Amino acid sequence: MSIHNAHLDGGLDDDDRTAAIERVIAEVEDDIRHGRVTDDLSLLLGERLEAAGVTLAPAAIDELAEAIETDVSL
């Protein structure tokens, strides 16, 4: 999944932010595949991104959540 820097915000530089987002996405996708996600995906993704030091706009989190759901369902 490609990450667009226009949606990124937070204290990390662009490379670190992108790496953190990609790491969180990979972890969430793995958790979904193993049936460990029962919460709203957008909420969970937002919490995990925040824990990783990344702040995204709610619309960007929703877009990522939709893309994750699509990727996992393929």
C-alpha positions as CSV (number, residue, x, y, z in Angstrom):
1,M,0.0,0.0,0.0
2,S,1.4,3.4,-0.8
3,I,1.5,6.1,1.8
4,H,1.0,9.7,0.6
5,N,3.0,12.2,2.6
6,A,0.3,14.9,2.1
7,H,-1.7,13.2,4.9
8,L,1.1,12.9,7.3
9,D,1.6,15.0,10.4
10,G,3.5,14.6,13.7
11,G,7.0,14.9,15.2
12,L,8.8,12.3,13.0
13,D,10.6,13.1,9.8
14,D,9.0,11.9,6.6
15,D,11.0,8.7,6.3
16,D,10.4,7.7,10.0
17,R,6.7,8.6,9.7
18,T,6.3,6.6,6.5
19,A,8.1,3.6,8.1
20,A,5.9,3.9,11.3
21,I,2.7,4.0,9.3
22,E,3.8,1.0,7.1
23,R,4.7,-0.9,10.3
24,V,1.4,-0.2,12.0
25,I,-0.5,-1.2,8.8
26,A,1.4,-4.5,8.5
27,E,0.6,-5.2,12.2
28,V,-3.1,-4.4,11.8
29,E,-3.4,-6.5,8.6
30,D,-1.7,-9.4,10.4
31,D,-4.1,-9.0,13.4
32,I,-7.1,-8.9,11.1
33,R,-5.9,-12.1,9.3
34,H,-5.6,-13.8,12.6
35,G,-9.0,-12.7,13.8
36,R,-7.7,-10.4,16.6
37,V,-9.5,-7.3,15.5
38,T,-13.0,-6.8,16.9
39,D,-13.0,-3.0,17.3
40,D,-13.8,-0.4,14.7
41,L,-10.8,-0.5,12.3
42,S,-10.5,3.3,12.0
43,L,-10.5,3.7,15.8
44,L,-8.0,1.0,16.3
45,L,-5.7,2.3,13.5
46,G,-5.9,5.8,14.9
47,E,-4.9,4.6,18.3
48,R,-2.0,2.5,17.0
49,L,-0.7,5.3,14.8
50,E,-0.9,7.7,17.8
51,A,1.1,5.2,19.9
52,A,3.7,5.0,17.1
53,G,4.0,8.8,17.2
54,V,2.1,9.6,14.1
55,T,-0.9,11.9,13.9
56,L,-3.2,11.8,10.8
57,A,-6.4,13.6,10.0
58,P,-9.5,11.5,10.7
59,A,-10.3,11.3,6.9
60,A,-6.8,10.0,6.2
61,I,-7.2,7.3,8.9
62,D,-10.6,6.3,7.4
63,E,-9.0,6.1,3.9
64,L,-6.2,3.9,5.3
65,A,-8.7,1.7,7.1
66,E,-10.7,1.2,3.9
67,A,-7.6,0.3,2.0
68,I,-6.5,-2.1,4.7
69,E,-9.9,-3.8,4.6
70,T,-9.7,-4.1,0.8
71,D,-6.1,-5.5,1.0
72,V,-6.9,-8.0,3.6
73,S,-10.1,-9.2,1.8
74,L,-8.2,-10.0,-1.4
